[in-house]
Amino acid sequence: MTDLAQAKELFAELADLGVDLCIDDFGTGYSSLAVLQTLPIKYITIDGAFVDAVPVNRENTAIVKGTILMARELGLKVVAECVQGDSQIDFLASHGCDYFHGFFKSPPLPFVVVSEVLKS
């Protein structure tokens, strides 16, 4: 995101239309703390590279805990990516993570399959 002023204008228009915005892979690439202050963001996702090693890796655990705490203080919802096991779910839930996605329940499925599962 190189033109933050232009992004702010566009994101404000989208938010006015009722679109909830999310920063994907927060903590990597172009995401920054300035974006959280400037744009009308409702969600952040924690990159799977950080989530993958929690709660075993001390550094990743600290980063994930800190990100969740910061998001909470800013009134944001948190999505953890690449969740693959119960220990990760337990850790993330106990620290206030709102949503998880990954292979812990199912690999990605075609829409037709998902809609059939939801109907049953």
Secondary structure, DSSP 8 states (H G I E B T S, - for coil): ---HHHHHHHHHHHHHTT--EEEEEETSTT--HHHHHHS-EEEEEE-HHHHTTTTTSHHHHHHHHHHHHHHHHTT-EEEE-S--SHHHHHHHHHTT--EE-STTT-----HHHHHHHHH-
